[in-house]
Amino acid sequence: MRVAGVHFRGSLAGWLRIDRDIARAVARHVRTQRPDFVFAAFTGVDKSSHAAGHTGPRVREALAIVDDLAGEIRHDAEAAGVWEQTHLWVVSDHGHSPVAAHDDLAGTVRAAGYRAVGHPWVYGAWDVAVMVSGNAMAHLYLEREHRVRPWWPELAARWEPLAELLLERPSVDVAMLAHSPTRTEIRARGRGRAMLDVSGPADRRRFDYRPLSGDPLGVGELAGLDAADAHDACAASDYPDALVQIASLAGSARAGEIILSAARGWDFRARYEPIPHASAHGALHREHMLVPFLTNRPLAHAPRRTADTMPSALAALGVRVPVGLDGESFV
């Protein structure tokens, strides 16, 4: 099988130029080499969104590059008589929303009396490692002397004050505290606490969401849902697919002991950015979780999660999907 992959990260001044170079290279390669599979990542949409806001003209220009490439691939495939056998998919890995205020989360932790490290200063003695992604999600790692991830019941005696302090920040919308690989406590300021439990084998997981002192996700009590039903139960809420996403995130051995999702209009990094951030992503809100999926071919059913893209691509190529791979095929 012939496979081509293209993924570049450009300088601040060259995102769109690099995306155009990628587009030309992809179109030429598809036209002349006819590979079985091509994956091309265009970073201009994301970079421009961060820098100028996701509704700005540079973002539309970046999207036009992708649109023009799709048109060129279709033109060439029709000319070669292979368009009806070609799958063309356009998908994003996250959304974006405007940022009006920035919280220096690592600085907040230091001000509370803890030794903290965070981007770009990640060396030295620390009590808390603050790791921010997309600028709207943060993982706080505690108890660095542990070689196996500790769970919240054994951490609460020492770290509950920090969790409470963080939840009072206007920048924080939802806090997640993993009690075990299958149990996560969810908190939201003014909306109380709930517990999310996962049961059953990996291919038949069941999700139970039980409000304790409130309903932080605003979806009501939910019990015994499989992954598809859990998706549908949260689809219209402010936190689409929250049960499955939180369970996967908080239950990971690599996740932080305190996980924070930012409030609308906020992100978690106020310093050390190469560019000012006017837009961010990474939180559990609809604007970040819902992404487009464009295809030229009819699908067996609508995609639910971006994780479905990989097994679907394998199925379309006639390649066996490995046991345990995340997602399910929609082709």
VEXZALUM-911950 format. One line per field, with one value per residue: residue number from 0; residue in one letter; x, y, z of N, C-alpha, C, CB in turn. Coordinates in steps of 0.2 Angstrom, whole numbers. Glycine has a CB too. Layout:
% VEXZALUM-911950
num <- c(NUM	...)
residuo <- c(a	...)
nx <- c(X	...)
ny <- c(Y	...)
nz <- c(Z	...)
cax <- c(X	...)
cay <- c(Y	...)
caz <- c(Z	...)
cx <- c(X	...)
cy <- c(Y	...)
cz <- c(Z	...)
cbx <- c(X	...)
cby <- c(Y	...)
cbz <- c(Z	...)
***
This chain:
% VEXZALUM-911950
num <- c(0	1	2	3	4	5	6	7	8	9	10	11	12	13	14	15	16	17	18	19	20	21	22	23	24	25	26	27	28	29	30	31	32	33	34	35	36	37	38	39	40	41	42	43	44	45	46	47	48	49	50	51	52	53	54	55	56	57	58	59	60	61	62	63	64	65	66	67	68	69	70	71	72	73	74	75	76	77	78	79	80	81	82	83	84	85	86	87	88	89	90	91	92	93	94	95	96	97	98	99	100	101	102	103	104	105	106	107	108	109	110	111	112	113	114	115	116	117	118	119	120	121	122	123	124	125	126	127	128	129	130	131	132	133	134	135	136	137	138	139	140	141	142	143	144	145	146	147	148	149	150	151	152	153	154	155	156	157	158	159	160	161	162	163	164	165	166	167	168	169	170	171	172	173	174	175	176	177	178	179	180	181	182	183	184	185	186	187	188	189	190	191	192	193	194	195	196	197	198	199	200	201	202	203	204	205	206	207	208	209	210	211	212	213	214	215	216	217	218	219	220	221	222	223	224	225	226	227	228	229	230	231	232	233	234	235	236	237	238	239	240	241	242	243	244	245	246	247	248	249	250	251	252	253	254	255	256	257	258	259	260	261	262	263	264	265	266	267	268	269	270	271	272	273	274	275	276	277	278	279	280	281	282	283	284	285	286	287	288	289	290	291	292	293	294	295	296	297	298	299	300	301	302	303	304	305	306	307	308	309	310	311	312	313	314	315	316	317	318	319	320	321	322	323	324	325	326	327	328	329	330)
residuo <- c(m	r	v	a	g	v	h	f	r	g	s	l	a	g	w	l	r	i	d	r	d	i	a	r	a	v	a	r	h	v	r	t	q	r	p	d	f	v	f	a	a	f	t	g	v	d	k	s	s	h	a	a	g	h	t	g	p	r	v	r	e	a	l	a	i	v	d	d	l	a	g	e	i	r	h	d	a	e	a	a	g	v	w	e	q	t	h	l	w	v	v	s	d	h	g	h	s	p	v	a	a	h	d	d	l	a	g	t	v	r	a	a	g	y	r	a	v	g	h	p	w	v	y	g	a	w	d	v	a	v	m	v	s	g	n	a	m	a	h	l	y	l	e	r	e	h	r	v	r	p	w	w	p	e	l	a	a	r	w	e	p	l	a	e	l	l	l	e	r	p	s	v	d	v	a	m	l	a	h	s	p	t	r	t	e	i	r	a	r	g	r	g	r	a	m	l	d	v	s	g	p	a	d	r	r	r	f	d	y	r	p	l	s	g	d	p	l	g	v	g	e	l	a	g	l	d	a	a	d	a	h	d	a	c	a	a	s	d	y	p	d	a	l	v	q	i	a	s	l	a	g	s	a	r	a	g	e	i	i	l	s	a	a	r	g	w	d	f	r	a	r	y	e	p	i	p	h	a	s	a	h	g	a	l	h	r	e	h	m	l	v	p	f	l	t	n	r	p	l	a	h	a	p	r	r	t	a	d	t	m	p	s	a	l	a	a	l	g	v	r	v	p	v	g	l	d	g	e	s	f	v)
nx <- c(4	3	7	5	11	9	14	17	24	23	32	28	25	23	12	1	7	15	4	-1	9	9	-3	-1	9	2	-9	-2	5	-6	-11	-1	5	-5	-8	-13	-18	-18	-13	-15	-11	-17	-11	-14	-27	-30	-19	-21	-33	-30	-22	-29	-42	-56	-65	-59	-53	-41	-42	-53	-46	-37	-45	-50	-39	-39	-52	-50	-40	-48	-57	-48	-43	-54	-57	-46	-48	-60	-56	-48	-56	-59	-66	-78	-73	-66	-63	-65	-61	-64	-59	-59	-49	-53	-64	-66	-66	-69	-57	-57	-51	-36	-30	-16	-12	-2	5	-5	-6	7	6	-2	6	13	26	28	28	28	24	35	44	50	58	67	63	47	30	18	14	9	1	-4	-16	-21	-24	-36	-38	-32	-20	-16	-2	2	11	24	34	27	27	17	1	-7	-23	-38	-44	-34	-26	-34	-33	-22	-23	-35	-38	-32	-39	-51	-48	-45	-57	-64	-59	-63	-60	-61	-72	-76	-71	-62	-59	-51	-56	-53	-48	-60	-69	-75	-75	-85	-85	-92	-92	-105	-114	-113	-108	-105	-104	-96	-97	-89	-92	-90	-83	-70	-76	-89	-93	-102	-110	-113	-120	-121	-129	-123	-122	-127	-129	-117	-115	-127	-136	-144	-148	-141	-141	-133	-130	-124	-110	-115	-128	-124	-118	-128	-137	-130	-129	-137	-133	-123	-111	-106	-106	-100	-99	-93	-81	-75	-73	-64	-53	-50	-48	-36	-20	-10	-15	-18	-19	-28	-40	-44	-57	-59	-69	-81	-74	-62	-45	-30	-18	-7	5	21	17	20	12	-1	-16	-31	-42	-46	-45	-50	-58	-73	-84	-97	-93	-80	-80	-88	-86	-83	-87	-84	-88	-87	-94	-107	-112	-112	-118	-120	-105	-99	-88	-72	-62	-67	-63	-51	-53	-62	-56	-47	-56	-62	-51	-49	-42	-39	-46	-37	-39	-46	-43	-47	-64	-76	-81	-88	-91)
ny <- c(-6	11	25	42	55	72	85	100	113	130	146	161	170	163	154	152	153	141	132	133	128	115	111	112	102	90	89	87	75	66	67	62	51	43	37	25	31	47	58	74	88	104	118	131	136	134	141	155	157	157	168	179	178	167	170	178	187	180	168	163	164	154	143	143	138	125	121	124	115	103	104	104	91	83	87	82	68	65	68	57	47	41	46	41	31	36	42	57	66	79	85	92	93	100	114	132	146	164	173	183	186	181	169	167	153	145	154	158	146	147	158	154	148	136	127	128	123	127	129	140	136	122	115	111	111	106	107	106	103	112	110	116	115	120	130	131	120	112	102	97	91	81	76	71	61	49	34	28	33	42	42	53	50	47	58	69	74	82	90	95	109	116	112	117	131	133	131	141	151	163	159	146	133	119	106	91	77	62	47	34	23	21	30	46	62	76	93	110	127	134	125	113	95	80	62	52	36	21	6	-12	-21	-15	-14	-14	-4	4	19	29	43	53	65	73	84	93	97	97	96	98	89	80	65	50	34	18	19	15	19	25	29	37	47	53	57	68	76	88	96	108	102	92	75	72	63	51	57	63	52	45	54	58	45	41	35	44	57	72	75	84	91	104	113	127	142	150	163	163	159	148	153	167	172	171	167	165	173	184	177	177	168	152	134	118	116	109	114	116	124	120	106	102	97	99	87	83	74	66	54	43	38	24	27	42	50	50	53	60	51	40	41	35	20	20	24	14	4	8	6	-7	-13	-23	-19	-16	-25	-17	-4	13	20	18	11	21	19)
nz <- c(0	-4	4	9	19	26	35	42	52	53	53	62	52	41	40	31	18	19	21	8	0	5	0	-14	-15	-11	-20	-32	-29	-27	-40	-48	-42	-37	-23	-11	1	8	21	26	35	39	47	47	49	62	68	64	69	83	83	78	80	78	68	59	44	39	44	36	24	25	26	13	6	9	4	-10	-13	-11	-22	-32	-31	-33	-47	-54	-51	-56	-70	-71	-70	-58	-47	-41	-34	-24	-8	0	14	25	40	57	72	83	90	91	101	106	116	130	142	151	162	172	176	182	189	198	206	211	219	228	237	233	225	208	191	174	157	149	158	164	172	188	206	211	217	210	194	180	166	151	138	121	128	135	142	157	165	181	189	203	218	214	217	216	207	201	195	207	215	218	231	240	239	243	256	257	246	243	247	237	226	229	229	216	209	212	204	192	179	178	173	174	185	186	195	197	204	203	189	183	189	191	199	197	196	198	200	209	204	209	213	205	201	190	184	176	169	165	151	139	126	128	137	150	156	170	177	191	200	214	225	216	199	189	175	169	164	170	180	174	169	166	152	135	125	113	117	127	121	113	124	129	118	115	125	134	135	124	122	134	145	140	135	147	155	147	147	161	166	161	162	161	163	172	190	195	184	173	165	155	158	147	137	143	145	150	151	153	150	141	128	110	102	105	111	104	102	108	112	118	129	137	131	119	108	107	106	96	79	61	49	33	18	3	0	3	20	32	44	54	59	76	84	83	85	78	65	61	62	52	41	39	37	25	16	16	26	40	56	70	86	100	96	97	94	81	65	52	39)
cax <- c(0	7	4	9	9	11	12	22	22	26	34	22	24	22	7	-3	11	16	-2	-2	14	7	-9	1	12	-3	-12	3	6	-12	-12	4	7	-11	-7	-20	-20	-15	-16	-12	-13	-16	-11	-16	-34	-29	-14	-24	-38	-27	-19	-33	-49	-58	-70	-56	-51	-35	-45	-56	-41	-34	-50	-51	-34	-42	-57	-47	-37	-53	-59	-43	-42	-60	-56	-41	-50	-65	-53	-45	-62	-59	-69	-83	-70	-62	-65	-62	-64	-61	-61	-55	-49	-56	-66	-62	-70	-66	-54	-57	-47	-31	-28	-10	-14	4	6	-10	-4	13	4	-6	11	15	31	24	32	23	27	40	49	48	63	67	59	40	25	13	16	4	1	-10	-16	-26	-25	-43	-39	-26	-19	-11	1	4	15	29	37	24	28	10	-3	-12	-30	-40	-46	-27	-23	-38	-32	-17	-24	-42	-38	-30	-44	-56	-46	-45	-63	-67	-57	-68	-57	-63	-79	-77	-65	-62	-55	-52	-56	-50	-48	-67	-74	-72	-79	-85	-87	-93	-94	-112	-118	-112	-104	-108	-100	-96	-94	-89	-92	-90	-77	-69	-80	-96	-94	-108	-109	-118	-119	-126	-128	-122	-124	-129	-128	-112	-115	-134	-139	-149	-146	-141	-138	-133	-129	-118	-106	-119	-133	-121	-117	-135	-140	-127	-128	-140	-131	-118	-105	-108	-102	-96	-98	-87	-75	-72	-71	-58	-48	-48	-46	-30	-14	-6	-19	-17	-23	-33	-41	-48	-59	-60	-75	-81	-71	-56	-40	-26	-11	-7	12	25	15	23	8	-7	-22	-38	-46	-43	-49	-48	-62	-78	-90	-100	-89	-73	-81	-92	-82	-86	-84	-86	-86	-90	-97	-112	-109	-117	-121	-116	-99	-100	-82	-66	-59	-70	-60	-45	-55	-66	-51	-44	-61	-62	-45	-50	-37	-42	-46	-35	-43	-44	-42	-53	-68	-80	-81	-94	-92)
cay <- c(0	17	30	48	60	78	89	105	118	135	151	165	174	159	148	152	151	134	128	133	123	108	109	110	95	85	89	84	68	62	66	58	44	39	33	23	35	53	62	81	92	111	122	139	138	135	147	161	158	159	175	185	176	162	173	184	185	176	161	162	163	147	138	143	134	118	121	124	108	98	105	101	83	81	88	77	61	65	67	50	42	37	50	37	26	40	45	63	68	85	85	96	90	104	120	138	152	170	174	190	186	176	168	164	147	143	160	157	141	149	163	150	145	130	127	126	123	127	131	136	134	115	112	113	108	108	103	106	104	115	109	119	113	123	136	131	114	111	96	98	85	82	70	69	55	43	31	26	38	42	44	58	49	47	65	74	77	87	94	98	116	119	111	122	138	134	131	148	156	164	156	138	131	112	103	84	73	55	43	28	23	21	34	53	67	82	99	116	132	136	120	107	90	74	57	48	29	17	-1	-16	-22	-9	-14	-13	1	8	25	31	50	53	71	72	90	97	94	102	96	100	84	76	58	46	27	12	21	13	24	28	32	43	53	56	60	74	80	94	100	113	98	86	68	74	57	47	61	64	46	43	59	57	38	39	35	50	63	76	73	89	93	110	115	134	145	154	169	163	153	147	155	174	174	166	165	168	178	185	173	180	163	146	128	113	115	104	117	115	127	117	99	100	99	97	81	83	68	65	47	41	34	19	31	49	50	53	56	61	44	36	42	30	14	21	25	7	0	10	4	-14	-15	-25	-14	-19	-25	-12	3	18	22	13	13	24	17)
caz <- c(0	-5	9	9	25	25	41	43	57	50	57	63	46	35	40	25	13	20	19	1	-2	6	-4	-20	-15	-10	-27	-37	-27	-28	-47	-52	-39	-35	-17	-8	6	10	26	26	41	38	53	46	52	70	70	62	74	89	83	75	81	73	62	55	37	38	44	29	18	27	24	6	4	10	-1	-17	-14	-12	-28	-37	-31	-37	-54	-56	-50	-62	-76	-72	-70	-51	-42	-38	-29	-20	-2	2	20	28	47	62	78	89	88	94	104	108	123	132	148	152	169	173	181	185	193	203	210	215	223	234	241	230	220	202	185	169	151	146	163	166	176	195	211	211	220	205	187	177	159	148	131	118	132	138	147	161	169	186	191	210	221	208	219	214	200	198	196	213	214	222	238	244	238	245	263	256	240	243	247	230	221	230	227	208	207	214	199	187	173	179	173	177	188	186	200	196	210	200	182	181	193	191	202	192	200	194	204	209	201	213	212	202	200	184	184	170	171	159	147	135	120	130	143	153	159	175	179	197	204	222	228	211	192	185	167	167	160	174	181	168	171	161	145	132	122	108	121	131	116	112	130	130	112	115	131	133	135	120	123	140	149	137	135	153	157	144	149	168	168	158	167	159	165	179	196	194	177	173	159	156	157	141	137	147	145	156	150	152	148	137	122	105	99	109	109	103	102	111	112	123	135	136	129	112	103	106	105	89	73	55	45	26	14	-4	0	8	26	35	49	55	64	82	87	78	85	73	58	60	60	46	35	38	33	18	13	16	31	46	61	76	92	105	93	99	88	77	58	50	32)
cx <- c(4	3	9	6	12	9	18	19	26	28	27	20	22	17	3	1	13	10	-3	3	12	1	-6	5	7	-7	-8	4	0	-13	-7	6	1	-10	-14	-22	-15	-18	-12	-15	-12	-17	-13	-22	-33	-24	-17	-29	-36	-25	-24	-41	-52	-63	-66	-55	-46	-37	-49	-52	-38	-39	-51	-45	-36	-47	-55	-44	-42	-56	-54	-42	-48	-59	-52	-44	-56	-62	-50	-50	-62	-62	-74	-80	-66	-66	-61	-65	-60	-64	-57	-55	-51	-60	-62	-68	-66	-63	-54	-52	-42	-29	-21	-10	-8	6	1	-8	2	11	0	0	14	21	28	29	26	27	29	46	47	53	64	63	52	36	19	16	10	5	-5	-10	-22	-27	-32	-44	-32	-26	-14	-9	4	8	19	33	34	26	22	5	-8	-19	-33	-41	-39	-24	-27	-36	-27	-19	-31	-42	-36	-35	-50	-54	-46	-52	-67	-64	-62	-66	-59	-70	-80	-71	-66	-57	-56	-51	-53	-50	-55	-72	-71	-77	-79	-88	-87	-95	-101	-116	-117	-107	-108	-102	-101	-93	-95	-89	-92	-84	-77	-74	-87	-97	-100	-107	-115	-116	-124	-124	-128	-125	-127	-128	-124	-113	-122	-137	-144	-145	-146	-138	-138	-133	-123	-115	-111	-125	-130	-120	-123	-138	-137	-127	-131	-138	-126	-111	-107	-103	-98	-95	-92	-81	-71	-70	-65	-52	-46	-46	-39	-24	-10	-9	-17	-21	-29	-34	-46	-50	-61	-67	-75	-78	-64	-51	-35	-19	-10	0	15	22	18	19	2	-13	-28	-43	-43	-48	-47	-53	-68	-84	-91	-95	-82	-74	-84	-87	-85	-83	-88	-84	-90	-94	-102	-109	-114	-121	-117	-110	-101	-94	-76	-62	-61	-67	-55	-48	-59	-62	-48	-50	-62	-56	-45	-44	-41	-41	-43	-39	-41	-43	-48	-57	-71	-81	-88	-95	-95)
cy <- c(6	22	36	52	66	82	93	110	124	141	156	169	170	153	147	150	143	129	127	128	116	106	108	103	90	84	85	77	64	61	62	51	40	34	31	27	41	56	69	85	100	115	129	141	139	141	154	162	160	167	181	184	172	164	178	182	181	169	159	160	156	142	137	139	127	117	120	117	103	98	102	93	80	81	83	70	60	64	60	45	38	41	46	32	30	43	51	66	74	85	89	92	94	110	126	142	158	170	181	191	180	175	164	159	145	148	160	152	143	154	160	147	138	131	124	127	123	130	139	134	127	112	115	110	110	104	102	107	106	114	111	117	117	130	136	124	114	105	98	92	86	76	67	63	49	41	28	31	38	45	49	56	49	54	70	78	83	92	97	106	119	118	116	129	138	134	137	153	157	161	149	137	124	110	95	81	66	51	36	28	23	25	41	58	73	88	105	121	134	130	113	102	84	68	53	41	25	10	-6	-17	-16	-9	-14	-9	4	14	27	38	51	60	70	79	95	93	98	102	98	95	79	69	54	39	22	13	18	19	28	32	38	49	56	59	67	79	87	99	105	109	92	81	69	67	53	51	62	58	44	48	58	50	37	39	41	57	66	74	78	92	98	111	123	136	149	161	169	158	153	149	163	176	169	163	169	173	178	180	176	175	157	140	124	111	110	107	115	117	124	109	97	102	97	91	81	77	69	58	46	37	29	23	38	47	53	56	56	54	39	36	37	23	14	21	18	3	1	7	-4	-17	-18	-20	-18	-19	-20	-5	7	19	16	15	16	22	10)
cz <- c(0	0	9	15	24	32	43	49	55	55	57	56	40	35	34	19	13	19	11	-2	-1	1	-11	-21	-15	-17	-32	-35	-29	-36	-50	-49	-37	-29	-15	-2	7	16	26	31	39	45	53	49	59	72	69	67	81	89	82	77	76	67	58	48	35	39	38	24	19	25	17	3	4	5	-8	-18	-15	-19	-34	-37	-34	-44	-57	-56	-55	-69	-77	-71	-63	-46	-38	-33	-24	-14	-1	8	23	35	51	68	84	86	91	97	106	115	124	138	148	159	169	178	185	190	199	208	214	220	229	238	239	225	213	196	180	163	151	151	166	170	183	199	210	215	215	199	183	170	156	141	128	122	136	142	150	165	174	189	198	212	216	211	218	207	197	200	203	211	219	230	242	243	242	252	262	251	239	243	241	225	222	228	219	206	208	208	194	180	173	178	176	179	188	190	199	202	209	193	179	185	193	195	198	197	196	200	204	207	204	211	209	202	194	185	178	172	164	155	142	129	122	137	144	157	164	177	185	200	211	225	222	204	188	178	165	163	163	175	175	170	166	154	141	128	117	112	125	127	115	118	131	124	112	121	129	133	131	122	129	144	146	137	142	156	154	146	156	170	165	163	166	161	171	184	197	187	177	166	159	155	150	142	140	144	150	156	148	150	144	131	116	101	104	107	110	103	105	110	117	128	133	133	121	107	102	104	99	84	67	52	38	22	8	-5	5	14	28	40	51	60	70	85	82	79	80	66	57	58	53	40	34	35	26	13	13	21	37	52	67	82	97	102	95	93	85	70	56	42	31)
cbx <- c(-5	7	4	8	10	9	11	24	23	22	40	24	29	28	2	-7	18	18	-8	-1	21	4	-14	6	17	-8	-15	10	8	-18	-12	10	11	-13	-4	-18	-20	-15	-14	-13	-10	-21	-4	-16	-39	-26	-7	-26	-42	-21	-14	-32	-53	-61	-76	-49	-50	-29	-49	-61	-36	-32	-57	-50	-27	-45	-62	-42	-33	-59	-60	-36	-42	-67	-53	-35	-53	-70	-48	-40	-61	-51	-73	-87	-66	-59	-64	-62	-63	-63	-62	-58	-41	-51	-74	-58	-75	-70	-47	-64	-51	-25	-33	-4	-17	10	6	-17	-2	18	-1	-10	9	10	38	18	37	17	22	44	50	46	70	66	62	38	22	7	20	2	3	-10	-17	-32	-25	-49	-40	-25	-16	-15	6	-3	9	33	39	16	34	8	-8	-8	-35	-46	-49	-23	-23	-45	-29	-10	-22	-46	-33	-23	-47	-58	-38	-41	-67	-65	-50	-69	-50	-60	-81	-80	-63	-62	-56	-47	-62	-54	-44	-69	-75	-71	-77	-90	-82	-98	-89	-113	-117	-119	-100	-111	-100	-93	-98	-83	-98	-96	-77	-62	-79	-99	-88	-113	-108	-119	-119	-124	-134	-115	-119	-126	-135	-105	-113	-133	-134	-155	-149	-137	-143	-139	-129	-120	-100	-122	-137	-115	-114	-140	-138	-120	-131	-147	-129	-117	-104	-107	-98	-99	-105	-89	-76	-78	-76	-59	-51	-54	-51	-28	-10	-4	-26	-17	-19	-32	-43	-45	-65	-55	-77	-88	-75	-57	-36	-27	-7	-9	16	27	7	25	5	-10	-22	-39	-49	-42	-48	-41	-66	-80	-89	-107	-88	-70	-85	-99	-75	-85	-86	-84	-88	-85	-91	-119	-107	-113	-122	-121	-93	-102	-80	-61	-60	-78	-56	-41	-60	-70	-45	-43	-68	-62	-38	-49	-32	-39	-53	-28	-43	-38	-42	-50	-65	-86	-79	-95	-85)
cby <- c(0	20	27	52	56	82	84	109	116	138	155	170	178	156	150	158	155	132	131	140	125	108	115	116	95	87	96	88	68	66	73	62	46	34	38	16	31	58	59	84	90	113	121	140	133	128	146	161	151	155	175	186	183	156	176	185	192	177	161	167	168	146	140	150	135	116	127	130	106	99	112	104	81	84	95	77	60	71	72	50	37	36	56	34	21	46	40	68	62	91	78	103	88	106	121	142	149	176	170	192	187	177	163	169	141	142	166	155	134	152	168	145	144	126	124	130	118	131	130	140	140	111	113	121	109	108	107	111	98	122	101	127	106	119	142	132	108	118	90	103	82	82	65	74	56	44	26	19	39	47	38	61	42	42	67	72	72	84	91	95	119	115	104	122	138	128	125	150	153	172	157	135	130	108	105	81	76	52	43	22	17	14	31	55	69	81	101	116	138	142	119	104	88	75	52	52	25	19	-3	-15	-29	-10	-20	-21	6	3	31	26	55	47	76	72	94	104	93	100	89	107	79	75	55	49	25	8	28	8	22	23	27	40	50	51	55	73	76	94	95	118	96	88	67	79	53	45	68	67	40	44	66	59	34	44	28	50	62	83	73	96	87	116	111	138	150	155	174	161	153	140	151	177	175	161	167	163	175	192	167	184	162	147	125	115	122	101	125	117	134	117	96	103	96	103	74	90	62	66	42	37	39	13	27	54	53	47	51	67	42	37	49	29	11	27	29	4	1	18	6	-17	-10	-32	-11	-16	-32	-14	3	24	27	11	7	31	17)
cbz <- c(6	-12	16	3	31	19	47	37	64	45	54	68	44	34	46	23	13	27	22	-2	2	14	-5	-22	-9	-5	-29	-37	-20	-25	-50	-52	-33	-41	-12	-5	13	4	33	19	47	33	56	39	50	72	66	55	75	91	77	68	81	77	65	58	33	43	51	28	19	34	27	3	8	17	0	-18	-7	-7	-30	-35	-23	-35	-55	-52	-43	-62	-77	-66	-75	-49	-45	-43	-33	-24	4	-4	25	24	50	63	80	94	90	88	110	107	123	134	154	148	172	175	177	180	190	200	206	210	220	231	248	227	222	201	184	170	145	140	168	160	173	195	218	203	226	207	183	179	158	149	130	117	129	133	142	165	165	192	186	214	223	206	227	215	201	201	190	219	214	219	239	241	231	246	267	254	234	249	252	228	222	238	229	205	210	221	196	185	172	185	165	171	195	179	207	191	213	203	179	182	200	184	209	186	206	188	204	205	193	215	218	196	206	178	190	166	175	155	143	133	116	132	142	156	154	181	173	202	202	224	232	211	188	187	165	163	156	171	187	162	177	163	144	126	118	103	125	135	109	109	136	133	106	115	136	139	143	113	117	145	149	129	132	158	156	136	148	172	165	152	166	152	165	178	202	199	173	176	156	151	163	139	140	154	138	158	144	158	155	142	121	100	92	109	114	97	95	118	105	126	137	142	129	111	105	112	111	89	74	50	49	23	18	-9	0	5	31	38	56	58	61	87	93	80	92	72	58	66	65	46	37	45	37	17	16	10	32	49	63	78	95	108	85	102	84	80	53	51	28)
***
